[in-house]
């Protein structure tokens, strides 16, 4: 077994270790960071760049960006030939919490 098992030998994320929280959640490193990035980008750009709409209602961008997470985790799991509900729920919580942290910091930065 190689240290990149499940990552298809991808070095897309550079020096991040092959095993981490994503391993416990049944995701590869590439899937974990891709899902996180997609959800962050969705939040930042749905209905226009968030920094141009700081005073607007963010309900739509919040709902869509968070709803993408479990859907993408399901796709990742099915691509590996299995579906695991506890891993799906755990992954959604972990990625959702990281997304919240990053997007809150971005909005705070542009609000100051």
C-alpha positions as CSV (number, residue, x, y, z in Angstrom):
1,X,0.0,0.0,0.0
2,X,1.2,3.4,-0.8
3,X,0.7,6.5,1.3
4,X,-1.5,8.0,-1.5
5,X,-3.9,5.1,-1.6
6,X,-7.3,6.4,-2.6
7,X,-5.8,9.6,-4.0
8,X,-4.8,8.0,-7.3
9,X,-1.3,9.3,-6.7
10,X,-2.5,12.9,-7.0
11,X,-0.1,15.5,-5.7
12,X,-2.7,18.2,-6.5
13,X,-2.6,19.4,-2.9
14,X,1.1,19.4,-2.5
15,X,2.5,18.7,0.9
16,X,-0.8,17.8,2.7
17,X,-0.4,14.3,4.0
18,X,-2.2,11.5,2.2
19,X,-4.0,10.6,5.5
20,X,-5.9,13.0,7.7
21,X,-9.4,13.9,8.8
22,X,-10.6,13.1,5.3
23,X,-9.4,9.5,5.7
24,X,-11.6,9.0,8.8
25,X,-14.5,10.4,6.8
26,X,-14.0,7.9,3.9
27,X,-12.8,10.6,1.5
28,X,-9.6,11.0,-0.4
29,X,-7.6,14.1,0.2
30,X,-8.4,15.3,-3.3
31,X,-12.2,14.8,-2.8
32,X,-12.1,16.5,0.6
33,X,-10.4,19.6,-0.5
34,X,-12.3,19.7,-3.8
35,X,-15.7,19.6,-2.0
36,X,-14.5,22.3,0.5
37,X,-13.3,24.5,-2.4
38,X,-16.5,24.1,-4.5
39,X,-18.7,25.0,-1.5
40,X,-16.6,28.0,-0.7
41,X,-16.5,29.2,-4.3
42,X,-20.3,28.7,-4.5
43,X,-20.8,30.8,-1.5
44,X,-18.5,33.6,-2.7
45,X,-19.9,33.9,-6.2
46,X,-23.6,32.8,-6.3
47,X,-25.7,36.0,-7.1
48,X,-22.4,37.9,-7.7
49,X,-19.2,38.3,-5.7
50,X,-20.0,38.4,-2.0
51,X,-17.8,41.4,-1.4
52,X,-19.9,43.4,-3.8
53,X,-23.1,42.4,-2.0
54,X,-22.2,42.6,1.7
55,X,-25.5,44.3,2.7
56,X,-27.7,41.8,0.7
57,X,-29.5,38.8,2.0
58,X,-27.2,35.8,1.7
59,X,-29.9,33.1,2.2
60,X,-29.7,31.7,-1.4
61,X,-25.9,31.5,-1.5
62,X,-25.8,29.9,2.0
63,X,-28.4,27.2,1.2
64,X,-26.9,26.3,-2.2
65,X,-23.3,26.2,-0.9
66,X,-24.2,24.0,2.1
67,X,-26.5,21.7,0.1
68,X,-23.7,21.0,-2.3
69,X,-21.6,19.4,0.4
70,X,-23.6,16.2,1.1
71,X,-24.4,15.8,-2.6
72,X,-20.7,15.9,-3.5
73,X,-19.7,13.6,-0.6
74,X,-22.3,11.1,-1.9
75,X,-20.7,11.3,-5.4
76,X,-17.3,10.8,-3.9
77,X,-18.5,7.8,-1.9
78,X,-20.3,6.2,-4.9
79,X,-17.2,6.8,-7.0
80,X,-15.4,4.4,-4.6
81,X,-18.2,1.9,-4.8
82,X,-19.8,2.4,-1.4
83,X,-22.2,4.6,0.5
84,X,-21.8,5.2,4.2
85,X,-24.4,7.4,5.9
86,X,-22.4,8.1,9.1
87,X,-19.3,9.1,7.0
88,X,-21.6,11.3,4.9
89,X,-23.0,13.0,8.0
90,X,-19.6,13.4,9.6
91,X,-18.1,14.7,6.4
92,X,-20.9,17.2,5.9
93,X,-20.4,18.5,9.5
94,X,-16.6,18.8,9.2
95,X,-16.5,20.4,5.7
96,X,-19.5,22.6,6.6
97,X,-17.6,23.9,9.7
98,X,-14.5,24.6,7.7
99,X,-16.5,26.3,5.0
100,X,-18.3,28.5,7.7
101,X,-14.9,29.5,9.1
102,X,-13.4,30.4,5.8
103,X,-16.4,32.3,4.4
104,X,-17.0,34.1,7.7
105,X,-13.4,35.3,7.6
106,X,-13.7,36.4,4.0
107,X,-17.0,38.4,4.7
108,X,-15.4,39.9,7.8
109,X,-12.3,40.9,5.9
110,X,-14.4,42.7,3.2
111,X,-16.7,44.2,5.8
112,X,-13.9,46.0,7.7
